[in-house]
């Protein structure tokens, strides 16, 4: 919160971003947006502020590159090279659109800023690929470090898991496509479990976007979705070790060894939603949302 010369109080929305400077130097750029007195904030206001920051970052990037800014905001400038060339094992990377994502502890911890105020906006992906087993399955381990009391943590009372999934797109691929989409299941070449246990598959390599209409219907075939069932009685707690395993035909999540979700394609289905993990590197995508407010790659 800040105060104008007149004494009037107002709220600022700040964002720090890495930007390429002259001679390939990496600069930390601070962007500010006036949010008014904060008396009638909505999610739309915050979405607008994030979009404004993204536009302004492109302007800064253009000027730093020695180009005269004329009109329009041009293509997404991309993350600074050092952000993607950082040693990737056990580390996260996020993009400016995810304004509530805070990456700390040498890149190994993903935390949601103001976790009691907003449930989402904290998506990131691993800089390095996840572990691949001898049988071809891929495994992701996540340690829950903090749980917000503002959101229900009991599945039986409507508690939602963080959205967790996998993609064959590397962070550099995602950066070239403009960063992670607003919803994890819109990520290209991905298999994602949503907070209610739904399993989503996007086979197209590009990111799906609703554009300016956040309530637009998703065309058939863009994202395939089937219902999964979370284990009754499960409660999210700090200190839990979540393990997500993708095997041919199945996707399983455990918490300290206890099954939370065990999805397998039904023989009655016309096609497999959870097929064989793709060859080559596979990366994790996570939205640290709802009750879980901080997670770490152990």
Secondary structure, 3 states (H helix, E strand, C coil): CEECCCCCEECEEEEEEEEECHHHCEEEEEEEEECCCCCCCCHHHHHHHHHHHHHHHHHHHHHHCCCCCCCCCCCCCCCCHHHHHCCCCCCEECCCCCCCEEEECCCCEEEECCCCCCCCCCEEEECCCCEECCCCCEEEEEEEEEECCCCCCEHHHCCCCCEEEEECCCHHHHHHCCCCCCCHHHCCCEEEECCCCCEEEECCCCCCCCCCCCCCCCCCCCCEEECCCECCCCECCCCCEEEEEEECCEEEEEECCEEEEEEECCCCCCCCCCCCCCCCCCEEEEECCCCEEEEECC
